[in-house]
Amino acid sequence: MHLDGAAQNEVLSNTKVSLAQANPKSLTKFFNDFVEISLGGEKGNYSRTQAEFVMKDFFRKYPPTGFELIHQGASKEGVKYAIGQYSHSKGSFRVYILIKQFKGNYLIDTLNFSEE
């Protein structure tokens, strides 16, 4: 299976900028129709619209001071993942991003924030 690296990189670079700038509208542009979001142990499946509100609330509680990608890779099945660090004034979160292919597009399937 051939993976479109450019499309995946576009998703990751958009995610990186959106997290660093606390921009929920831009972030959810690359979400699947339903996305699993885990924030500090609270996990839920949300529609793209709901996810935008969830992220807006998260950004309000934890305004970012920075975001950097630490590691990225892919499974044999073509699932792309990235691990990053989301910094805020009171600490940081380890961010796990899972990207899968849906109908020919690479979209974020899972976004997991765990406090470090």
PyMOL CGO cylinders between C-alpha atoms (Angstrom):
from pymol import cmd
from pymol.cgo import CYLINDER

trace = [
    CYLINDER, 0.00, 0.00, 0.00, 1.49, 3.32, -1.05, 0.3, 1, 1, 1, 1, 1, 1,
    CYLINDER, 1.49, 3.32, -1.05, 1.17, 6.12, 1.49, 0.3, 1, 1, 1, 1, 1, 1,
    CYLINDER, 1.17, 6.12, 1.49, 0.77, 9.70, 0.39, 0.3, 1, 1, 1, 1, 1, 1,
    CYLINDER, 0.77, 9.70, 0.39, 3.40, 11.38, 2.55, 0.3, 1, 1, 1, 1, 1, 1,
    CYLINDER, 3.40, 11.38, 2.55, 2.49, 14.89, 1.40, 0.3, 1, 1, 1, 1, 1, 1,
    CYLINDER, 2.49, 14.89, 1.40, -1.15, 14.52, 2.50, 0.3, 1, 1, 1, 1, 1, 1,
    CYLINDER, -1.15, 14.52, 2.50, -0.09, 13.11, 5.87, 0.3, 1, 1, 1, 1, 1, 1,
    CYLINDER, -0.09, 13.11, 5.87, 2.46, 15.88, 6.36, 0.3, 1, 1, 1, 1, 1, 1,
    CYLINDER, 2.46, 15.88, 6.36, -0.20, 18.47, 5.58, 0.3, 1, 1, 1, 1, 1, 1,
    CYLINDER, -0.20, 18.47, 5.58, -2.40, 17.01, 8.34, 0.3, 1, 1, 1, 1, 1, 1,
    CYLINDER, -2.40, 17.01, 8.34, 0.49, 17.03, 10.82, 0.3, 1, 1, 1, 1, 1, 1,
    CYLINDER, 0.49, 17.03, 10.82, 1.76, 20.50, 9.96, 0.3, 1, 1, 1, 1, 1, 1,
    CYLINDER, 1.76, 20.50, 9.96, -1.79, 21.90, 10.22, 0.3, 1, 1, 1, 1, 1, 1,
    CYLINDER, -1.79, 21.90, 10.22, -2.24, 20.12, 13.56, 0.3, 1, 1, 1, 1, 1, 1,
    CYLINDER, -2.24, 20.12, 13.56, 1.06, 21.47, 14.87, 0.3, 1, 1, 1, 1, 1, 1,
    CYLINDER, 1.06, 21.47, 14.87, 0.20, 25.08, 13.96, 0.3, 1, 1, 1, 1, 1, 1,
    CYLINDER, 0.20, 25.08, 13.96, -3.41, 24.76, 15.17, 0.3, 1, 1, 1, 1, 1, 1,
    CYLINDER, -3.41, 24.76, 15.17, -2.34, 23.43, 18.58, 0.3, 1, 1, 1, 1, 1, 1,
    CYLINDER, -2.34, 23.43, 18.58, 0.38, 26.06, 18.97, 0.3, 1, 1, 1, 1, 1, 1,
    CYLINDER, 0.38, 26.06, 18.97, -2.09, 28.84, 18.09, 0.3, 1, 1, 1, 1, 1, 1,
    CYLINDER, -2.09, 28.84, 18.09, -5.07, 27.36, 20.01, 0.3, 1, 1, 1, 1, 1, 1,
    CYLINDER, -5.07, 27.36, 20.01, -7.19, 27.38, 16.84, 0.3, 1, 1, 1, 1, 1, 1,
    CYLINDER, -7.19, 27.38, 16.84, -10.00, 24.80, 17.19, 0.3, 1, 1, 1, 1, 1, 1,
    CYLINDER, -10.00, 24.80, 17.19, -11.61, 25.61, 13.82, 0.3, 1, 1, 1, 1, 1, 1,
    CYLINDER, -11.61, 25.61, 13.82, -8.38, 25.01, 11.93, 0.3, 1, 1, 1, 1, 1, 1,
    CYLINDER, -8.38, 25.01, 11.93, -7.59, 21.89, 14.00, 0.3, 1, 1, 1, 1, 1, 1,
    CYLINDER, -7.59, 21.89, 14.00, -10.93, 20.19, 13.36, 0.3, 1, 1, 1, 1, 1, 1,
    CYLINDER, -10.93, 20.19, 13.36, -10.62, 20.77, 9.58, 0.3, 1, 1, 1, 1, 1, 1,
    CYLINDER, -10.62, 20.77, 9.58, -8.58, 17.53, 9.43, 0.3, 1, 1, 1, 1, 1, 1,
    CYLINDER, -8.58, 17.53, 9.43, -10.71, 15.52, 11.88, 0.3, 1, 1, 1, 1, 1, 1,
    CYLINDER, -10.71, 15.52, 11.88, -12.61, 12.47, 10.73, 0.3, 1, 1, 1, 1, 1, 1,
    CYLINDER, -12.61, 12.47, 10.73, -16.43, 12.74, 10.90, 0.3, 1, 1, 1, 1, 1, 1,
    CYLINDER, -16.43, 12.74, 10.90, -16.13, 11.29, 14.40, 0.3, 1, 1, 1, 1, 1, 1,
    CYLINDER, -16.13, 11.29, 14.40, -12.96, 11.57, 16.45, 0.3, 1, 1, 1, 1, 1, 1,
    CYLINDER, -12.96, 11.57, 16.45, -11.88, 10.14, 19.78, 0.3, 1, 1, 1, 1, 1, 1,
    CYLINDER, -11.88, 10.14, 19.78, -10.53, 12.81, 22.10, 0.3, 1, 1, 1, 1, 1, 1,
    CYLINDER, -10.53, 12.81, 22.10, -8.98, 12.00, 25.43, 0.3, 1, 1, 1, 1, 1, 1,
    CYLINDER, -8.98, 12.00, 25.43, -8.17, 14.88, 27.77, 0.3, 1, 1, 1, 1, 1, 1,
    CYLINDER, -8.17, 14.88, 27.77, -6.40, 13.92, 30.96, 0.3, 1, 1, 1, 1, 1, 1,
    CYLINDER, -6.40, 13.92, 30.96, -8.12, 10.53, 31.15, 0.3, 1, 1, 1, 1, 1, 1,
    CYLINDER, -8.12, 10.53, 31.15, -11.61, 11.69, 30.10, 0.3, 1, 1, 1, 1, 1, 1,
    CYLINDER, -11.61, 11.69, 30.10, -12.31, 10.02, 26.78, 0.3, 1, 1, 1, 1, 1, 1,
    CYLINDER, -12.31, 10.02, 26.78, -15.14, 10.63, 24.34, 0.3, 1, 1, 1, 1, 1, 1,
    CYLINDER, -15.14, 10.63, 24.34, -16.14, 10.16, 20.73, 0.3, 1, 1, 1, 1, 1, 1,
    CYLINDER, -16.14, 10.16, 20.73, -17.25, 13.42, 19.18, 0.3, 1, 1, 1, 1, 1, 1,
    CYLINDER, -17.25, 13.42, 19.18, -18.58, 14.65, 15.88, 0.3, 1, 1, 1, 1, 1, 1,
    CYLINDER, -18.58, 14.65, 15.88, -16.37, 17.21, 14.18, 0.3, 1, 1, 1, 1, 1, 1,
    CYLINDER, -16.37, 17.21, 14.18, -18.66, 20.02, 15.43, 0.3, 1, 1, 1, 1, 1, 1,
    CYLINDER, -18.66, 20.02, 15.43, -18.66, 18.73, 19.02, 0.3, 1, 1, 1, 1, 1, 1,
    CYLINDER, -18.66, 18.73, 19.02, -14.89, 18.25, 18.86, 0.3, 1, 1, 1, 1, 1, 1,
    CYLINDER, -14.89, 18.25, 18.86, -14.45, 21.91, 17.94, 0.3, 1, 1, 1, 1, 1, 1,
    CYLINDER, -14.45, 21.91, 17.94, -16.25, 22.93, 21.15, 0.3, 1, 1, 1, 1, 1, 1,
    CYLINDER, -16.25, 22.93, 21.15, -14.30, 20.40, 23.23, 0.3, 1, 1, 1, 1, 1, 1,
    CYLINDER, -14.30, 20.40, 23.23, -11.00, 21.78, 21.90, 0.3, 1, 1, 1, 1, 1, 1,
    CYLINDER, -11.00, 21.78, 21.90, -12.14, 25.40, 22.32, 0.3, 1, 1, 1, 1, 1, 1,
    CYLINDER, -12.14, 25.40, 22.32, -12.84, 24.65, 26.00, 0.3, 1, 1, 1, 1, 1, 1,
    CYLINDER, -12.84, 24.65, 26.00, -9.48, 22.86, 26.36, 0.3, 1, 1, 1, 1, 1, 1,
    CYLINDER, -9.48, 22.86, 26.36, -7.60, 25.82, 24.85, 0.3, 1, 1, 1, 1, 1, 1,
    CYLINDER, -7.60, 25.82, 24.85, -9.45, 28.19, 27.19, 0.3, 1, 1, 1, 1, 1, 1,
    CYLINDER, -9.45, 28.19, 27.19, -8.41, 26.11, 30.23, 0.3, 1, 1, 1, 1, 1, 1,
    CYLINDER, -8.41, 26.11, 30.23, -4.85, 25.48, 29.01, 0.3, 1, 1, 1, 1, 1, 1,
    CYLINDER, -4.85, 25.48, 29.01, -3.72, 28.29, 26.67, 0.3, 1, 1, 1, 1, 1, 1,
    CYLINDER, -3.72, 28.29, 26.67, -0.66, 27.01, 24.81, 0.3, 1, 1, 1, 1, 1, 1,
    CYLINDER, -0.66, 27.01, 24.81, 2.82, 28.39, 25.27, 0.3, 1, 1, 1, 1, 1, 1,
    CYLINDER, 2.82, 28.39, 25.27, 4.07, 26.03, 22.56, 0.3, 1, 1, 1, 1, 1, 1,
    CYLINDER, 4.07, 26.03, 22.56, 3.68, 22.74, 20.73, 0.3, 1, 1, 1, 1, 1, 1,
    CYLINDER, 3.68, 22.74, 20.73, 6.35, 20.54, 19.21, 0.3, 1, 1, 1, 1, 1, 1,
    CYLINDER, 6.35, 20.54, 19.21, 6.32, 17.18, 17.47, 0.3, 1, 1, 1, 1, 1, 1,
    CYLINDER, 6.32, 17.18, 17.47, 8.70, 14.76, 19.17, 0.3, 1, 1, 1, 1, 1, 1,
    CYLINDER, 8.70, 14.76, 19.17, 8.24, 11.58, 17.17, 0.3, 1, 1, 1, 1, 1, 1,
    CYLINDER, 8.24, 11.58, 17.17, 6.27, 10.31, 14.19, 0.3, 1, 1, 1, 1, 1, 1,
    CYLINDER, 6.27, 10.31, 14.19, 5.90, 7.00, 12.44, 0.3, 1, 1, 1, 1, 1, 1,
    CYLINDER, 5.90, 7.00, 12.44, 3.54, 4.58, 10.72, 0.3, 1, 1, 1, 1, 1, 1,
    CYLINDER, 3.54, 4.58, 10.72, 2.32, 1.05, 11.28, 0.3, 1, 1, 1, 1, 1, 1,
    CYLINDER, 2.32, 1.05, 11.28, 2.51, -1.68, 8.62, 0.3, 1, 1, 1, 1, 1, 1,
    CYLINDER, 2.51, -1.68, 8.62, -1.22, -1.12, 8.03, 0.3, 1, 1, 1, 1, 1, 1,
    CYLINDER, -1.22, -1.12, 8.03, -0.51, 2.49, 7.03, 0.3, 1, 1, 1, 1, 1, 1,
    CYLINDER, -0.51, 2.49, 7.03, -1.79, 4.13, 10.17, 0.3, 1, 1, 1, 1, 1, 1,
    CYLINDER, -1.79, 4.13, 10.17, 0.29, 7.24, 10.84, 0.3, 1, 1, 1, 1, 1, 1,
    CYLINDER, 0.29, 7.24, 10.84, 0.94, 8.47, 14.34, 0.3, 1, 1, 1, 1, 1, 1,
    CYLINDER, 0.94, 8.47, 14.34, 2.72, 11.36, 15.95, 0.3, 1, 1, 1, 1, 1, 1,
    CYLINDER, 2.72, 11.36, 15.95, 3.68, 12.22, 19.50, 0.3, 1, 1, 1, 1, 1, 1,
    CYLINDER, 3.68, 12.22, 19.50, 4.07, 15.80, 20.57, 0.3, 1, 1, 1, 1, 1, 1,
    CYLINDER, 4.07, 15.80, 20.57, 4.36, 18.00, 23.60, 0.3, 1, 1, 1, 1, 1, 1,
    CYLINDER, 4.36, 18.00, 23.60, 1.73, 20.67, 24.27, 0.3, 1, 1, 1, 1, 1, 1,
    CYLINDER, 1.73, 20.67, 24.27, 3.09, 23.24, 26.72, 0.3, 1, 1, 1, 1, 1, 1,
    CYLINDER, 3.09, 23.24, 26.72, 0.96, 25.61, 28.78, 0.3, 1, 1, 1, 1, 1, 1,
    CYLINDER, 0.96, 25.61, 28.78, 1.68, 27.99, 31.67, 0.3, 1, 1, 1, 1, 1, 1,
    CYLINDER, 1.68, 27.99, 31.67, 1.07, 25.33, 34.35, 0.3, 1, 1, 1, 1, 1, 1,
    CYLINDER, 1.07, 25.33, 34.35, 2.84, 22.38, 32.73, 0.3, 1, 1, 1, 1, 1, 1,
    CYLINDER, 2.84, 22.38, 32.73, 2.55, 20.21, 29.64, 0.3, 1, 1, 1, 1, 1, 1,
    CYLINDER, 2.55, 20.21, 29.64, 0.62, 17.41, 27.99, 0.3, 1, 1, 1, 1, 1, 1,
    CYLINDER, 0.62, 17.41, 27.99, 1.95, 14.53, 25.96, 0.3, 1, 1, 1, 1, 1, 1,
    CYLINDER, 1.95, 14.53, 25.96, -0.14, 14.50, 22.78, 0.3, 1, 1, 1, 1, 1, 1,
    CYLINDER, -0.14, 14.50, 22.78, -0.73, 11.32, 20.79, 0.3, 1, 1, 1, 1, 1, 1,
    CYLINDER, -0.73, 11.32, 20.79, -2.17, 11.88, 17.30, 0.3, 1, 1, 1, 1, 1, 1,
    CYLINDER, -2.17, 11.88, 17.30, -3.49, 8.96, 15.23, 0.3, 1, 1, 1, 1, 1, 1,
    CYLINDER, -3.49, 8.96, 15.23, -4.08, 9.57, 11.52, 0.3, 1, 1, 1, 1, 1, 1,
    CYLINDER, -4.08, 9.57, 11.52, -5.96, 7.09, 9.32, 0.3, 1, 1, 1, 1, 1, 1,
    CYLINDER, -5.96, 7.09, 9.32, -7.05, 7.09, 5.72, 0.3, 1, 1, 1, 1, 1, 1,
    CYLINDER, -7.05, 7.09, 5.72, -10.79, 7.59, 5.18, 0.3, 1, 1, 1, 1, 1, 1,
    CYLINDER, -10.79, 7.59, 5.18, -12.24, 7.67, 1.66, 0.3, 1, 1, 1, 1, 1, 1,
    CYLINDER, -12.24, 7.67, 1.66, -8.84, 8.59, 0.23, 0.3, 1, 1, 1, 1, 1, 1,
    CYLINDER, -8.84, 8.59, 0.23, -8.14, 11.38, 2.74, 0.3, 1, 1, 1, 1, 1, 1,
    CYLINDER, -8.14, 11.38, 2.74, -5.82, 11.30, 5.71, 0.3, 1, 1, 1, 1, 1, 1,
    CYLINDER, -5.82, 11.30, 5.71, -7.70, 12.47, 8.78, 0.3, 1, 1, 1, 1, 1, 1,
    CYLINDER, -7.70, 12.47, 8.78, -7.17, 12.58, 12.52, 0.3, 1, 1, 1, 1, 1, 1,
    CYLINDER, -7.17, 12.58, 12.52, -8.94, 9.65, 14.17, 0.3, 1, 1, 1, 1, 1, 1,
    CYLINDER, -8.94, 9.65, 14.17, -7.64, 10.01, 17.74, 0.3, 1, 1, 1, 1, 1, 1,
    CYLINDER, -7.64, 10.01, 17.74, -6.26, 12.90, 19.76, 0.3, 1, 1, 1, 1, 1, 1,
    CYLINDER, -6.26, 12.90, 19.76, -5.03, 11.99, 23.23, 0.3, 1, 1, 1, 1, 1, 1,
    CYLINDER, -5.03, 11.99, 23.23, -3.71, 14.53, 25.75, 0.3, 1, 1, 1, 1, 1, 1,
    CYLINDER, -3.71, 14.53, 25.75, -2.11, 13.11, 28.89, 0.3, 1, 1, 1, 1, 1, 1,
    CYLINDER, -2.11, 13.11, 28.89, -0.58, 15.28, 31.59, 0.3, 1, 1, 1, 1, 1, 1,
    CYLINDER, -0.58, 15.28, 31.59, 3.17, 14.88, 32.03, 0.3, 1, 1, 1, 1, 1, 1,
]
cmd.load_cgo(trace, "trace")
